[in-house]
Amino acid sequence: MVYLDHAATTDVRPEVIAEISAQLGALGNPSSLHGHGRAARRTVEEARESIAAAVGATPHEVVFTAGGTESNNIAIKGLYWARNAEDPARVRILVSAVEHHAALDPARWMADHQGAVYEELPVDAVGRVSPSTLRAAIERDPGSVAVVSVMWANNEIGTLQPVRELAAIAAEFGVPFHTDAVQAVGVEDVDFADSGVSALTLSGHKLGGPVGAGALVLARDLTPTPVLHGGGQERDIRSGTLPAPLTRGLATAVGLAVSERGEHAKHLASLRDELEAGVRAAVPDAVVNGDLDRRLPGIAHLSFPGCEGDALLMLLDARGVSCSTGSACSAGVAQPSHVLSATGADTETALSSLRLSLGRTSTTEDVARLVEEIGPAVERARAARAKRRR
Ligand SMILES: Cc1ncc(COP(=O)(O)O)c(C=O)c1O
């Protein structure tokens, strides 16, 4: 079996499994005042310090959450509510058109249910938000912007955003800037302080840590209104008993991913180049999507003219190769990916795409298997489509 879907989720590192297993039986709630509680609290605070050090933040800035989706929801909804409560004129939420649904949907929900104004920042043909686009959007009416959210790196086509420039523009206008860095931490140089962002999302299961654990790194002066109410943990931003074993596993994964980043990115880029060259030799009219100059090293996103991505995925799956399409199936009808559509790709191209994503455990043998399988799969998918159209 070959796994080429590491952008969806990747292997939990053995070191992380060992840390979590060792901690899982430990008794004590980190909020309790007795010795058991204090021991659990120590575990959590050590994890917080270690994550902060790895991503260029202070421990106070690390808020533990259940993952990327929750961190994005807190950032977008919570910052909107807090800023809107301070000044009701602040109603606009600006998000890039290529965000993951975990950012798009909270922003849209706020518009549908909370009186926010949802505004998408358009992207260019490689999926990039230009700084001048953000500037123009804010300048249209600076006092009405509640929050801006633009991801660090795209999960489908891998395009990197000019986060530092975008964050600087938002800062000029005193608007909080959130970035979803779920796909970037551990492969790109993600430094919270240096980037100038106000809030940053990271998630354990994308970098060798446990699923269900993540963090929102949040500047000290920001107090988003909570999405979850309860015991007041995590600066009252995220109530709920802290899962000490998971925080420890997350810290181990983030620490290892960041310290090994250089080598890891090289490993991914070399496999990705091998994969793209092999696929294009097997299928000469395949097209590589995304920003070829500034993209994540571990994602190859390709369109195969005349094929349906879903059919290709199934054919490859039948041959033991797991990968992904960006499209979502709604009521049995494949919908083009909003990311490709935002780059100006037509529906046919968008529906003919596959995402092949590599990880720490990917090998040159995995790539060779995919290269071997892709030609026949494309031929069959094309034949099936031609037959259906007759
Ligand atoms: C860019 C991006 N943001 C957010 C998420 C959601 O993160 P989680 O699965 O930790 O909720 C994902 C996962 O697919 C992602 O790729």
The ligand as an ORCA input file, in Angstrom:
! r2SCAN-3c Opt
* xyz 0 1
  C      -5.141     24.346      5.942
  C      -5.940     23.553      6.919
  N      -6.599     24.190      7.890
  C      -7.325     23.538      8.808
  C      -7.447     22.168      8.764
  C      -8.273     21.477      9.812
  O      -7.444     21.047     10.861
  P      -7.946     19.924     11.893
  O      -8.111     18.676     11.104
  O      -6.838     19.846     12.915
  O      -9.206     20.419     12.494
  C      -6.782     21.448      7.764
  C      -6.943     19.972      7.674
  O      -7.322     19.437      6.674
  C      -6.005     22.161      6.824
  O      -5.353     21.527      5.841
*
